[in-house]
Amino acid sequence: MSFDLVAWLRGQIGAYELDIPLIDIASKTPDEHREWLITNGLGSFASANIWGANSRRYHGLGIFALEPPVGRTVMWSRIDEVADGESLATSYWTSGAVSPEGYKQVVAFTIYPVPTWVFELPGGHLIKQVAMPPGKQEVVVGYTWLGAQPLKLSLKFLLNYRDFHGETKGWADWRFQQDVQPERVRIKAFTSATELVLAFSRGAYRPEPDWYWGYYWPREHERGLGFREDNFLSGRLEVSLEPGAAVTVRGGLDSTLSAGSIADAVRAVAARQSELIAKAGASVSPNAKRLVVAADQFIVQRRSTQSDSIIAGYHWFGDWGRDSMISLTGLALSTGRYEIAAGILTTFGHYLSDGMLPNNFPDSGQTPHYNTADATFWWAWAIHKYFQATGDLAFVTGQLPLLDSVVVWHQKGTRYKLHVDQSDGLILGGEPGVQLTWMDAKVGDMVVTPRSGKPVEINALWFNFLKILESLHQAVGGDYAVYGALLGAHAEQAKKGFEAFWNPDTGCLFDVIREDGSKDASIRPNQLLAISLPYQLVSNEQAKSILAVVERELLTPYGLRTLSPKDPSYTPRYGGGKDVATQYDRDITYHQGTVWPWLFGPWVDARIKVHGLSDENKQFIASQLAGIKQHMLAADGLGSVSEIFDGDAPHTARGCVAQAWSVAELLRVFSEYQL
């Protein structure tokens, strides 16, 4: 029995800017690694694997950010569907069983414009869709029946109430409180809990309080973490669907919630995605359109600052300073969302302290952490990109006093002994047990990649910070231009001092010059920033040599390795062991060969600086990016780009299934160079 899902969706949503690809599900593996994710711009999200099973602690239909974008709480775990007595759900159990096996009934699936499944039943096709309205604490699930006879559908609601990092062990006496009303049920896990409201467009809800014990999370088991969960069955919705009819269930935090229409919810999401692509404008190449849609998932509203921010990655990251500054250009500027960019830059500027931007805003809302040497310098890069895109001189003028204070603080010394070495103008610093660069993995108190001293990319960023400030002061003019000339002199001293990074034995740059003067000759991608940033620090011949070494040792189809395979410390697989990884395994290998897609951005910039914008060079770059484009629609976080990949082939995706700077840097270079 064939069914044309794409044609049906086109009829449902009308005009739409994207092709609608069907995900290949011909091989129906019970333990499916591919995942879908939808968000609401407040930090809340819904996610599961493509069969609808929760294979991570971070999976569920309703993970709501109670203090946007943090306080993320799993409240609505899943729906188990039973159609004419046959279960369509898929569940993993700690016993090792996969039951029921609803995945066998799925005949088509797509993630555009929303996750959509087609179940083939004896009498027709049942279509399931899940959507999240932007800016609302709601998730909408709808079922449309395309069959010749009425369908009896039973929807079992499985709930929870826990921090999204946690695990729930239920007990028989824990019964959620339920207030059943004609078109909705209001549910509290306990008296002081935030209320979840489930509203339905038709049918009758019947409470059936019970616990389902021993769900299994295979992805957490692989990560060496706890891997079991209990969920609470609140009850079920019984509905009879006539041919062509639909039922909608809307779950959220508003006590007056009504179900509405699944078709309306899907059309609204499709229209928003089309509007985002249109707003990005002609600069967005066809290859970048899906990245524009993916980019929107990371931009969130932060209640505590009353402004926009950027979630670093799903499922488990919050908003981080370094990630936000690197991601902002792709996520907000390449998409034409300039007001969001200005808001994020301003907000982080408000939290500037002792010349440093915060590394992250903790999930529980405490004082931000400032353990980053580079976020502040990336901030200037982002402001530079913003000014290039908008010409907003008033904004730049307002930011200059803050940027100038960064120079003052680094000259006299700030946190973690970070300071300008007056002998060469370079940034020197670091303390035992603290990792300040983006290679920030730690195991207990042990820093895995100790880079105290003068890291190469920190000083490339510092030089560019000074040069960018010089150019911004000159753009503002007047007395600002006078100070700009002084900054230019500081930059020239740093450029001269940077010559010490050249390693003639390898034809590339040292990774770190330590405080005692010794040098780390590890071949890492950090040196690319000496070429890729707006102001190049090395000669053209040196740049050509550096790029050749990096491409030979580090370039893969999914990004750049963090360490050469020839290095004795190289680890080919993130997590190390062949079976279950431990926290130690993951942290120890995070930057010891693991591939990072965000590094494609600096690599493309560097390659175009070295080889130009010829058709031949652009074709070479495009060929190298072909694998990561395919990854978006074939593996892991469908429609997005993963955080990391194994260093060795087949370069299995690891870490977060959707990472902000992975998406952002690809989107930026696709847009800037029309790739």
C-alpha positions as CSV (number, residue, x, y, z in Angstrom):
1,M,0.0,0.0,0.0
2,S,1.9,3.1,-1.2
3,F,1.5,6.6,0.2
4,D,3.0,9.8,-1.0
5,L,3.9,11.7,2.2
6,V,5.6,14.6,0.4
7,A,2.5,15.3,-1.7
8,W,0.3,15.1,1.4
9,L,2.5,17.5,3.3
10,R,2.6,19.9,0.4
11,G,-1.1,19.9,0.4
12,Q,-1.2,20.5,4.1
13,I,1.3,23.4,4.3
14,G,1.1,25.1,1.0
15,A,4.0,27.2,-0.1
16,Y,7.3,26.1,1.5
17,E,10.9,27.1,0.9
18,L,12.5,23.7,1.3
19,D,12.5,20.4,-0.4
20,I,10.9,17.7,1.8
21,P,13.3,14.8,2.0
22,L,12.1,11.4,3.2
23,I,14.5,9.8,5.7
24,D,15.6,6.4,4.5
25,I,14.1,3.8,6.8
26,A,14.4,0.8,4.6
27,S,16.6,-0.9,7.2
28,K,14.5,-1.0,10.3
29,T,17.0,-1.4,13.1
30,P,15.3,-1.6,16.5
31,D,18.0,0.4,18.2
32,E,17.9,3.4,16.0
33,H,20.6,6.1,16.4
34,R,19.0,8.8,14.4
35,E,17.1,11.5,16.4
36,W,14.7,14.3,15.8
37,L,14.6,17.6,17.8
38,I,12.3,20.5,17.9
39,T,12.5,23.7,20.0
40,N,10.5,26.7,21.0
41,G,13.0,29.5,21.4
42,L,12.7,29.4,25.2
43,G,15.1,26.6,25.9
44,S,12.3,24.0,25.9
45,F,12.4,21.1,23.4
46,A,11.0,17.8,22.3
47,S,13.2,14.9,21.0
48,A,13.4,11.2,20.6
49,N,14.8,8.7,18.1
50,I,13.0,8.4,14.8
51,W,10.9,5.5,16.1
52,G,9.6,7.7,18.9
53,A,11.6,5.8,21.6
54,N,13.4,7.6,24.3
55,S,17.0,6.4,24.0
56,R,18.5,9.2,26.1
57,R,17.7,10.9,29.4
58,Y,17.2,14.0,27.4
59,H,14.4,12.6,25.3
60,G,10.8,13.3,25.8
61,L,7.8,15.1,24.3
62,G,7.8,18.0,26.7
63,I,11.2,19.1,28.3
64,F,10.1,22.5,29.5
65,A,12.5,25.3,30.6
66,L,10.9,26.6,33.7
67,E,13.3,29.5,34.0
68,P,14.0,30.1,30.3
69,P,16.3,28.9,28.9
70,V,17.3,26.9,31.9
71,G,15.5,24.9,34.6
72,R,14.8,22.3,31.9
73,T,12.4,19.7,33.3
74,V,11.2,16.4,31.7
75,M,7.4,16.6,32.2
76,W,5.8,14.8,29.3
77,S,7.8,11.7,28.4
78,R,5.9,10.1,25.6
79,I,2.7,8.9,24.1
80,D,2.2,5.2,23.5
81,E,-0.3,4.8,20.6
82,V,-2.6,1.8,20.1
83,A,-4.6,1.7,16.8
84,D,-7.4,-0.9,16.5
85,G,-5.7,-2.9,19.3
86,E,-2.2,-2.8,17.7
87,S,0.6,-0.9,19.5
88,L,2.5,1.6,17.4
89,A,5.0,2.6,20.1
90,T,8.6,1.5,20.4
91,S,10.2,1.0,23.8
92,Y,13.6,-0.2,25.1
93,W,13.7,-2.0,28.4
94,T,16.5,-2.8,30.8
95,S,15.6,-6.5,30.4
96,G,17.0,-6.1,26.8
97,A,13.6,-6.4,25.2
98,V,12.3,-4.1,22.5
99,S,8.6,-4.0,23.0
100,P,6.3,-3.0,21.5
101,E,7.8,-2.9,18.1
102,G,5.8,-0.2,16.5
103,Y,8.8,0.8,14.4
104,K,7.9,-2.1,12.1
105,Q,4.7,-0.2,11.0
106,V,6.5,3.0,10.0
107,V,6.7,3.3,6.2
108,A,7.7,7.0,5.9
109,F,9.3,9.7,8.0
110,T,10.6,13.2,7.5
111,I,11.7,16.0,9.7
112,Y,10.5,18.9,7.5
113,P,8.6,21.0,8.3
114,V,8.0,19.0,11.5
115,P,8.7,15.4,12.5
116,T,6.1,13.4,10.6
117,W,5.6,9.6,10.6
118,V,3.4,7.4,8.4
119,F,2.2,4.2,10.0
120,E,0.8,1.6,7.6
121,L,-2.2,-0.2,9.1
122,P,-4.5,-2.8,7.6
123,G,-7.2,-0.3,6.7
124,G,-5.1,2.7,5.7
125,H,-2.4,5.1,6.9
126,L,-2.1,7.0,10.2
127,I,0.0,10.1,10.1
128,K,1.6,11.4,13.3
129,Q,3.1,14.9,13.6
130,V,4.8,16.8,16.4
131,A,5.3,20.6,16.5
132,M,6.4,23.3,19.0
133,P,5.0,26.8,18.5
134,P,7.8,29.4,18.8
135,G,7.7,31.4,22.0
136,K,5.1,29.2,23.7
137,Q,5.6,26.6,26.4
138,E,3.6,24.0,24.4
139,V,4.1,20.9,22.3
140,V,1.5,19.8,19.8
141,V,1.0,16.1,18.7
142,G,-1.5,15.3,16.0
143,Y,-2.8,12.1,14.3
144,T,-4.6,12.1,11.0
145,W,-6.4,9.0,9.7
146,L,-6.4,8.3,6.0
147,G,-8.4,5.1,5.7
148,A,-11.6,3.7,4.4
149,Q,-13.2,2.8,7.8
150,P,-13.2,4.5,11.3
151,L,-10.1,3.9,13.4
152,K,-10.2,3.3,17.1
153,L,-7.2,5.1,18.6
154,S,-6.0,4.9,22.2
155,L,-3.3,7.3,23.4
156,K,-1.5,6.5,26.6
157,F,0.2,9.5,28.3
158,L,3.4,8.7,30.1
159,L,4.7,11.5,32.3
160,N,7.7,12.4,34.5
161,Y,9.0,15.2,36.6
162,R,12.7,15.6,36.9
163,D,15.7,17.7,36.0
164,F,16.6,16.8,32.4
165,H,20.1,15.6,33.6
166,G,18.5,13.3,36.1
167,E,16.8,9.9,36.4
168,T,13.5,8.9,38.0
169,K,12.9,5.9,40.1
170,G,9.2,5.7,40.7
171,W,7.4,4.1,43.6
172,A,3.9,2.7,44.0
173,D,2.6,5.4,46.4
174,W,3.6,8.3,44.1
175,R,0.5,9.1,42.2
176,F,0.4,12.3,40.2
177,Q,-2.5,14.7,41.0
178,Q,-5.1,14.9,38.2
179,D,-7.9,17.4,37.5
180,V,-9.9,15.9,34.6
181,Q,-12.0,18.5,32.7
182,P,-14.1,18.0,29.5
183,E,-11.4,19.0,27.0
184,R,-8.2,18.8,29.1
185,V,-6.6,17.3,32.1
186,R,-4.4,19.3,34.5
187,I,-1.7,17.2,36.2
188,K,0.8,17.8,39.0
189,A,3.5,15.4,39.9
190,F,3.2,16.7,43.5
191,T,1.7,19.7,45.2
192,S,4.6,22.2,44.6
193,A,5.4,21.0,41.1
194,T,4.7,23.0,38.0
195,E,1.4,21.9,36.4
196,L,1.3,20.2,33.1
197,V,-1.9,20.6,31.0
198,L,-2.9,18.1,28.3
199,A,-5.7,19.4,26.1
200,F,-7.4,17.3,23.4
201,S,-9.5,18.2,20.4
202,R,-11.8,15.1,20.6
203,G,-12.2,11.8,22.5
204,A,-12.6,10.9,26.2
205,Y,-9.7,10.9,28.7
206,R,-9.7,8.2,31.4
207,P,-7.2,8.2,34.3
208,E,-5.3,5.0,34.7
209,P,-2.6,5.9,37.2
210,D,0.3,3.3,37.1
211,W,4.0,3.1,36.8
212,Y,5.9,1.7,33.9
213,W,9.2,0.3,35.2
214,G,12.6,-0.1,33.7
215,Y,12.9,1.8,30.5
216,Y,16.4,1.6,29.0
217,W,18.5,4.4,27.6
218,P,21.1,2.9,25.2
219,R,22.7,6.2,24.4
220,E,23.4,6.9,28.1
221,H,24.7,3.4,28.6
222,E,27.2,4.1,25.8
223,R,28.3,7.2,27.6
224,G,29.0,5.3,30.8
225,L,26.0,7.0,32.6
226,G,22.9,5.7,34.4
227,F,20.6,4.1,31.8
228,R,17.3,3.3,33.4
229,E,14.1,5.2,34.0
230,D,10.6,4.8,35.3
231,N,7.6,6.7,33.8
232,F,4.2,7.4,35.2
233,L,1.1,6.5,33.2
234,S,-1.5,9.1,34.0
235,G,-4.2,7.7,31.7
236,R,-5.4,7.4,28.2
237,L,-7.4,9.2,25.6
238,E,-9.8,7.1,23.6
239,V,-11.0,8.4,20.3
240,S,-12.6,7.2,17.1
241,L,-11.3,8.7,13.9
242,E,-13.5,8.9,10.9
243,P,-11.7,8.7,7.5
244,G,-9.9,12.0,6.9
245,A,-10.3,13.1,10.6
246,A,-7.6,14.2,13.0
247,V,-7.1,14.4,16.7
248,T,-4.8,16.9,18.4
249,V,-3.2,16.8,21.8
250,R,-1.5,19.9,23.1
251,G,0.6,19.7,26.2
252,G,2.0,22.8,28.0
253,L,2.2,25.0,31.1
254,D,-0.9,27.3,30.5
255,S,-3.8,26.2,32.6
256,T,-6.3,27.4,30.0
257,L,-4.6,25.5,27.1
258,S,-6.8,24.3,24.3
259,A,-5.9,21.7,21.7
260,G,-6.4,23.6,18.5
261,S,-5.6,21.9,15.2
262,I,-2.4,20.0,14.3
263,A,-2.7,21.2,10.7
264,D,-2.7,24.9,11.9
265,A,0.3,24.2,14.1
266,V,2.3,22.6,11.3
267,R,1.4,25.3,8.9
268,A,2.6,27.9,11.4
269,V,6.0,26.2,11.7
270,A,6.3,25.8,8.0
271,A,5.5,29.5,7.5
272,R,8.1,30.5,10.1
273,Q,10.8,28.4,8.5
274,S,10.0,30.0,5.1
275,E,10.1,33.4,6.6
276,L,13.5,32.7,8.2
277,I,14.9,31.7,4.8
278,A,13.4,34.7,3.2
279,K,14.9,37.0,5.9
280,A,18.3,35.5,5.3
281,G,18.0,36.8,1.7
282,A,19.9,36.2,-1.4
283,S,23.2,35.7,0.4
284,V,22.0,32.2,1.5
285,S,23.0,29.6,-1.0
286,P,20.8,26.6,-1.6
287,N,23.1,24.5,0.5
288,A,22.6,26.9,3.4
289,K,18.8,27.0,3.6
290,R,18.5,23.9,5.8
291,L,21.2,25.4,8.0
292,V,19.1,28.6,8.4
293,V,16.3,26.4,9.8
294,A,18.7,24.5,12.1
295,A,20.2,27.8,13.3
296,D,16.9,29.0,14.7
297,Q,16.9,26.2,17.3
298,F,19.8,27.7,19.2
299,I,18.5,31.2,19.6
300,V,16.6,31.5,22.8
301,Q,15.2,34.1,25.1
302,R,16.8,34.4,28.5
303,R,14.4,35.5,31.2
304,S,17.0,36.7,33.7
305,T,18.5,39.2,31.3
306,Q,15.3,39.9,29.2
307,S,17.3,39.3,26.1
308,D,18.2,36.7,23.5
309,S,21.0,34.2,24.0
310,I,22.4,31.1,22.3
311,I,22.1,27.5,23.5
312,A,25.5,25.9,22.8
313,G,24.1,22.5,22.0
314,Y,21.3,20.0,22.4
315,H,20.6,18.2,24.4
316,W,22.5,19.1,27.5
317,F,24.3,22.5,27.0
318,G,23.2,25.9,28.2
319,D,24.3,29.3,26.9
320,W,28.1,29.7,26.8
321,G,30.1,32.8,26.1
322,R,32.8,31.4,23.8
323,D,30.2,29.3,21.9
324,S,27.9,32.3,21.6
325,M,30.5,34.6,20.2
326,I,31.8,32.1,17.7
327,S,28.2,31.1,16.7
328,L,26.6,34.6,16.5
329,T,27.9,35.5,13.1
330,G,26.4,32.4,11.5
331,L,23.3,32.1,13.5
332,A,22.2,35.8,13.5
333,L,24.2,37.8,10.9
334,S,24.2,35.2,8.1
335,T,20.4,34.9,8.6
336,G,19.7,38.7,8.6
337,R,18.6,38.7,12.2
338,Y,20.7,41.8,13.2
339,E,18.6,42.9,16.1
340,I,19.1,39.6,17.8
341,A,22.9,39.8,17.2
342,A,23.0,43.3,18.7
343,G,21.0,42.1,21.7
344,I,23.2,39.2,22.4
345,L,26.4,41.3,22.1
346,T,24.9,43.9,24.4
347,T,23.8,41.4,27.0
348,F,27.2,39.7,27.2
349,G,28.8,43.1,27.4
350,H,26.7,43.8,30.5
351,Y,28.4,40.8,32.2
352,L,31.9,41.9,31.3
353,S,34.0,41.6,34.5
354,D,37.7,42.5,35.0
355,G,38.0,42.6,31.2
356,M,36.5,39.1,30.7
357,L,33.3,37.8,29.2
358,P,31.6,35.0,31.1
359,N,32.2,31.4,29.9
360,N,28.7,30.3,30.7
361,F,25.5,31.1,32.6
362,P,25.0,28.1,34.9
363,D,21.8,26.1,34.4
364,S,20.6,26.8,38.0
365,G,21.0,30.6,37.6
366,Q,24.0,31.3,39.8
367,T,26.8,33.9,39.1
368,P,28.3,33.3,35.7
369,H,31.7,31.6,35.4
370,Y,34.6,33.5,33.8
371,N,37.0,30.6,33.1
372,T,37.7,31.5,29.5
373,A,40.7,33.3,27.9
374,D,39.2,33.6,24.5
375,A,35.5,34.4,24.7
376,T,36.3,38.1,25.2
377,F,38.4,38.2,22.1
378,W,35.8,36.4,20.0
379,W,33.4,39.1,21.2
380,A,35.4,41.7,19.3
381,W,35.4,39.4,16.2
382,A,31.6,39.2,16.4
383,I,31.2,43.0,16.8
384,H,33.5,43.4,13.8
385,K,31.3,41.1,11.8
386,Y,28.2,42.9,13.0
387,F,29.6,46.3,11.9
388,Q,30.6,44.9,8.5
389,A,27.0,43.6,8.0
390,T,25.1,46.6,9.3
391,G,27.3,49.7,9.4
392,D,25.7,50.5,12.8
393,L,28.2,53.0,14.0
394,A,26.1,54.1,17.0
395,F,26.2,50.5,18.3
396,V,29.9,50.3,17.9
397,T,30.4,53.6,19.7
398,G,28.4,52.3,22.6
399,Q,30.6,49.2,22.8
400,L,34.0,50.8,22.5
401,P,34.4,51.8,26.2
402,L,33.8,48.2,27.2
403,L,36.2,46.9,24.6
404,D,38.8,49.4,25.7
405,S,38.5,48.2,29.2
406,V,39.5,44.7,28.1
407,V,42.9,46.1,26.9
408,V,43.4,47.9,30.2
409,W,42.6,44.8,32.3
410,H,44.8,42.5,30.2
411,Q,47.7,44.9,30.4
412,K,47.6,45.1,34.2
413,G,46.5,41.5,34.7
414,T,43.1,39.8,35.2
415,R,41.8,36.5,36.4
416,Y,43.9,33.3,36.2
417,K,47.2,35.4,35.8
418,L,46.2,36.4,32.3
419,H,48.2,39.4,31.3
420,V,50.2,41.0,28.5
421,D,53.9,40.0,28.6
422,Q,55.5,43.4,28.2
423,S,58.5,41.8,26.6
424,D,56.7,40.7,23.4
425,G,53.1,42.0,23.7
426,L,51.6,38.5,23.8
427,I,49.0,37.1,26.2
428,L,50.5,34.9,28.9
429,G,48.7,33.2,31.8
430,G,46.9,30.2,33.2
431,E,46.8,28.4,36.6
432,P,47.1,24.8,37.5
433,G,43.8,22.9,37.3
434,V,42.1,25.5,35.2
435,Q,41.6,25.2,31.4
436,L,41.0,28.6,29.7
437,T,41.1,27.7,26.0
438,W,38.4,26.0,23.9
439,M,40.4,22.8,24.5
440,D,38.9,22.7,27.9
441,A,38.6,19.0,28.9
442,K,39.4,18.1,32.5
443,V,39.4,14.8,34.5
444,G,38.9,15.8,38.1
445,D,41.6,18.4,38.7
446,M,43.7,17.2,35.8
447,V,43.7,19.4,32.7
448,V,43.9,17.0,29.8
449,T,45.5,19.4,27.3
450,P,47.4,21.8,29.6
451,R,48.0,25.0,27.5
452,S,49.1,27.5,30.1
453,G,51.5,30.0,28.9
454,K,50.9,31.5,25.4
455,P,48.5,29.4,23.4
456,V,48.7,30.1,19.6
457,E,45.0,30.9,19.0
458,I,44.7,33.1,22.1
459,N,47.4,35.3,20.8
460,A,46.1,35.2,17.2
461,L,42.8,36.4,18.7
462,W,44.5,39.0,20.9
463,F,46.3,40.5,17.9
464,N,43.0,40.6,16.0
465,F,41.3,42.1,19.1
466,L,43.8,45.0,19.0
467,K,43.5,45.5,15.2
468,I,39.7,45.3,15.3
469,L,39.6,47.9,18.0
470,E,42.0,50.1,16.0
471,S,39.7,49.9,13.0
472,L,36.6,50.6,15.0
473,H,38.2,53.6,16.7
474,Q,39.2,55.0,13.3
475,A,35.6,54.4,12.1
476,V,34.2,56.4,14.9
477,G,36.8,59.1,14.4
478,G,37.7,62.1,16.6
479,D,39.5,61.4,19.8
480,Y,38.8,57.7,19.3
481,A,41.1,57.6,16.3
482,V,44.0,58.9,18.4
483,Y,43.6,56.0,20.8
484,G,43.2,53.7,17.9
485,A,46.7,54.5,16.7
486,L,48.0,53.5,20.2
487,L,46.2,50.2,19.9
488,G,47.8,49.7,16.5
489,A,51.3,50.1,18.1
490,H,50.4,47.4,20.7
491,A,49.2,45.1,17.8
492,E,52.5,45.6,16.0
493,Q,54.4,44.5,19.1
494,A,52.3,41.4,19.4
495,K,52.8,40.6,15.8
496,K,56.5,40.8,16.2
497,G,56.3,38.6,19.3
498,F,54.2,36.1,17.5
499,E,57.1,35.2,15.2
500,A,58.3,33.0,18.0
501,F,55.5,30.5,17.2
502,W,57.0,29.6,13.8
503,N,58.4,26.0,13.8
504,P,60.8,25.6,10.9
505,D,61.1,21.9,11.5
506,T,57.5,21.2,10.8
507,G,56.6,24.1,8.6
508,C,53.8,25.2,10.9
509,L,53.2,26.9,14.2
510,F,53.9,25.7,17.8
511,D,50.7,25.2,19.7
512,V,51.8,26.7,23.0
513,I,54.9,28.6,24.2
514,R,55.1,27.7,27.9
515,E,56.0,30.2,30.6
516,D,59.4,28.6,30.9
517,G,60.0,29.2,27.2
518,S,59.7,25.6,26.1
519,K,57.4,25.0,23.2
520,D,54.6,22.4,22.4
521,A,55.1,21.2,18.8
522,S,51.8,19.2,18.7
523,I,50.1,19.7,15.4
524,R,46.6,21.0,16.2
525,P,44.1,23.1,14.3
526,N,44.4,26.1,16.6
527,Q,47.2,27.6,14.4
528,L,44.7,28.2,11.6
529,L,43.4,31.3,13.4
530,A,46.7,33.0,12.6
531,I,45.5,32.9,9.0
532,S,41.7,32.8,9.1
533,L,41.0,35.8,11.3
534,P,40.5,39.2,9.6
535,Y,44.1,40.2,10.3
536,Q,46.7,37.6,9.2
537,L,49.7,37.1,11.5
538,V,52.0,35.1,9.2
539,S,53.6,35.6,5.8
540,N,51.8,34.2,2.7
541,E,54.5,31.6,2.3
542,Q,54.1,30.5,6.0
543,A,50.3,30.5,5.6
544,K,50.6,28.2,2.6
545,S,52.9,25.8,4.5
546,I,50.6,25.9,7.7
547,L,47.6,25.1,5.6
548,A,49.3,22.2,3.8
549,V,50.3,20.6,7.2
550,V,46.8,21.1,8.6
551,E,45.2,19.6,5.6
552,R,47.6,16.6,5.5
553,E,47.3,15.8,9.2
554,L,43.9,17.1,10.4
555,L,41.4,17.5,7.6
556,T,38.5,14.9,7.4
557,P,35.1,14.8,5.7
558,Y,33.5,16.0,8.9
559,G,35.8,18.7,10.2
560,L,39.3,18.9,11.6
561,R,41.0,16.6,14.0
562,T,42.2,18.2,17.2
563,L,45.6,16.3,17.0
564,S,47.6,14.7,14.4
565,P,47.3,10.9,14.1
566,K,51.1,10.8,14.2
567,D,51.1,12.1,17.7
568,P,51.6,9.5,20.4
569,S,48.7,11.0,22.3
570,Y,46.3,10.7,19.4
571,T,43.1,8.7,20.2
572,P,41.2,7.5,17.1
573,R,37.8,7.1,18.9
574,Y,36.1,9.5,21.2
575,G,35.5,7.6,24.4
576,G,38.4,5.3,24.0
577,G,37.1,1.8,24.7
578,K,35.3,-0.5,22.4
579,D,32.3,-1.0,24.6
580,V,30.9,1.4,27.2
581,A,32.7,4.7,27.6
582,T,33.3,6.3,31.0
583,Q,33.3,9.9,31.9
584,Y,37.1,9.6,32.0
585,D,37.3,8.1,28.5
586,R,35.2,10.9,27.1
587,D,37.1,13.7,28.7
588,I,40.5,12.3,28.1
589,T,39.8,12.0,24.3
590,Y,37.8,15.2,23.8
591,H,40.7,17.1,22.1
592,Q,43.2,14.3,21.4
593,G,42.2,13.6,17.8
594,T,38.4,14.0,18.0
595,V,37.0,15.8,14.9
596,W,35.2,19.1,15.3
597,P,32.9,20.4,12.5
598,W,33.1,24.1,13.7
599,L,36.7,24.1,12.6
600,F,35.5,23.9,9.0
601,G,34.9,27.7,9.3
602,P,38.5,28.7,10.1
603,W,39.7,26.2,7.5
604,V,37.6,27.6,4.7
605,D,38.6,31.1,5.6
606,A,42.3,30.1,5.6
607,R,42.1,28.2,2.4
608,I,40.4,31.1,0.5
609,K,43.1,33.5,1.9
610,V,45.8,31.2,0.6
611,H,44.3,30.0,-2.7
612,G,41.7,32.6,-3.5
613,L,38.1,32.4,-4.7
614,S,38.8,30.6,-7.9
615,D,36.2,28.1,-9.1
616,E,38.8,25.3,-8.7
617,N,39.3,26.2,-5.0
618,K,35.6,26.6,-4.3
619,Q,35.0,23.2,-5.9
620,F,37.7,21.6,-3.7
621,I,36.1,23.1,-0.6
622,A,32.7,22.0,-1.7
623,S,34.0,18.4,-2.2
624,Q,35.4,18.5,1.4
625,L,32.1,19.7,2.8
626,A,30.0,17.1,0.9
627,G,30.1,14.6,3.8
628,I,28.9,17.0,6.5
629,K,26.0,18.1,4.2
630,Q,25.0,14.5,3.8
631,H,25.3,14.0,7.6
632,M,22.5,16.5,8.2
633,L,19.9,14.2,6.5
634,A,21.4,10.8,7.1
635,A,22.6,10.5,10.7
636,D,22.2,11.4,14.4
637,G,20.5,14.8,14.9
638,L,18.5,14.9,11.6
639,G,18.5,18.4,10.1
640,S,21.4,19.6,12.3
641,V,25.1,19.0,12.7
642,S,26.7,17.0,15.5
643,E,29.2,18.4,18.0
644,I,32.1,16.0,17.3
645,F,33.2,12.9,15.3
646,D,35.7,10.1,15.8
647,G,39.2,10.9,14.5
648,D,39.5,7.7,12.5
649,A,37.1,6.5,9.7
650,P,34.2,6.0,9.6
651,H,34.2,9.1,11.8
652,T,31.2,8.2,13.8
653,A,29.3,11.2,15.2
654,R,29.5,11.7,19.0
655,G,28.6,14.2,21.6
656,C,25.6,16.5,21.1
657,V,23.5,15.8,18.1
658,A,22.9,19.5,17.4
659,Q,25.7,21.9,18.1
660,A,25.4,25.7,17.7
661,W,28.9,26.5,16.4
662,S,28.9,23.4,14.1
663,V,25.8,24.8,12.4
664,A,26.9,28.4,12.6
665,E,30.3,28.2,11.1
666,L,29.1,26.1,8.2
667,L,26.2,28.5,7.6
668,R,28.7,31.5,7.8
669,V,31.1,30.1,5.2
670,F,28.3,28.8,2.9
671,S,26.8,32.3,3.0
672,E,30.0,34.4,2.8
673,Y,31.6,32.5,-0.1
674,Q,28.4,31.2,-1.8
675,L,29.5,27.6,-1.5
